[in-house]
Amino acid sequence: MATESIPVNLITADALLQNWQGHRRLTRKTIEAFPEDKLFHFSVGGMRTFGEMALELIGMAVPLVEGVSSGQWKAFEPGNPGTKNELLLLWDAQTAQLDEKFPKIPLARFWVVEKAFGEWEMPALAMIQYAIDNEIHHRGEGYVYLRALGIQPPPFWERD
């Protein structure tokens, strides 16, 4: 039996951004749930702290959107925030930048295959999905840390 391949558009660029921003809101709540003294100083099994993981996400999101949009892949070093508030200020600034920059991605660029940051070679849409998946993965690690600290993490389905 032969199958027919029919292209189907399942999500708009705006819907993709809104999905990502929903995940970012939930990750922000996860950052907020950490006690100040644990965000950068607690880990399990030799893994990185959740503060370090959040910095990785900050270092990836806007540079990835800029690279997808322009083909110019520039690394971003978020600095070394020492407090939860400083980390949240970086997070919030980047959230605003995503809302500004993402809609400017030319639609054809979502299907361009490039090597991002000298590491991943895939279509831009897959790179964006990788960034979202990476955030979900690290947020899950943060949930484990919070539970190890006796703190109930935010409900994973509440992304508002």
N, C-alpha and C positions, 0 to 999 in steps of 0.2 A: 504494500500500500504506500503510495507516494504522499508526502505531505507538502502542502503549499506554504511558502513563506510569505507572510504578509506583514509589511512594516506597520507598526502601531505606535503612535505617540501616546505615551502614558502619563507624562508629567511635564508641566511647563517649567521654564527656568525660574519663574517667580515661585511656583509651588516647591521647587527644590530648595530655594533659598529659605522659604518659610519653614520647611522641614528642618533644615540645618539650624536655623535660628531657634526653633523649638528645642532641639537638642542642646544648643548653647545655653538657653535659659535654664534647663535642667542641670547642666554641668555647673552653672553659676550657683544654683541652689546647693549643689554638692560641695562646692568650695566654701560657701557660707556655713555649712553644717559643721565644718572642722573647727575644733578649738584652735585658737591662735597659736598655742604652743605645740600643736601637733601637725599643722599643715606642711611645714617644711622640716619637721623633725621626727616623723613617725613613719615606719614602713614595716612590711611583713616579709619575712623570708629573703631579706637582702634586696628587695625591689626598691625602686626609686620612691621618694615621697610623693604624695599627691600634688604638692606644690610644684615639684619638678615636672610631673606629668602635665599639669596645667600649663606650665611654661612652654612645653613642647607644642601643645595645641595652639597657644598664642603665636609661637614662632612659625606655625605652618599655615594658618587660615588665610590671612590677608595676602601673604606672599604667594600662596597658591592661586588665589583669585586673580591677583595681578599678573601672574605668569600665564594663566589660562587666557586672560584677556589680551595680553600683549605678546606672548612668546618670550618675554624677558624673565628669566628665573633668578631672582635675587633673594638671598637668604636674609632673614630678619633675626636679630638678636634682641630679645625683649628686655635685656638687662637682668638685674638681680634684685627683684623686690624682696624686701625682708619682712613684710607684714601681709596679713590677709587683705587689708584694705588696699595696699599698693597693688597686689595681684588683681583684685577686683576692679580697680581703676583701669589697669591695662586691658582686662577682659572687656569692660564696658566700652572703652575707646575702640577696641577692635570690632566689637559688635556693630557700632555705628559705622565704621569703615566698610564692613561687609554690606550693610544696607545701602551704602553709597556706591560701592564699586561693583558688586555682583550684577546689578541690572545693566551695567555698561559692557558686559561680555558680549561680543558679537556672536549671534547664534551659531554661525558656522564654526566658531572656535571650539565648541563643545565636542566636535568630532575629530579635531586635529590630534594626531598622535605625535607626542613630543617626549623628550626625556627631561622630566622635571627635576630640578636641583641636582642634575647629574646622577640621579638614582633610579627613578621609575620611568619606564617607557610605556605609555598607554594613552588612550584617548582622554581628552581633558575631562569629560563627564565621569570617567572611571576614576580620575585623580580626585575629583570633588567627592565622589562616593567613598573613596579611600579615606579622605580626611574625616568625613562623617563617621565612618566605621571605626577609625582610630580613636575618635573622641568617645564613642560608645564603649569601646574596649577599655579605655583608661578610666572612664567614669565607673565602669563595673569594678575595676580595681579599687577605686575610691570608696565604693559601697562596701567592699570587703574590709577596708581599713576602718571605716566608720563603725561597722558591726563589731570589729575587733576591739574598738574603743568603747563599746556599749552604747553607741549612738544610732538611732533609727535613721537611715538615709531617706531622702525625699522619695515619694512614690514615683517609680520610673515612667509611669504613663502621664504624669502631670507636667506638660511641657509649656504651660502658659506662664 
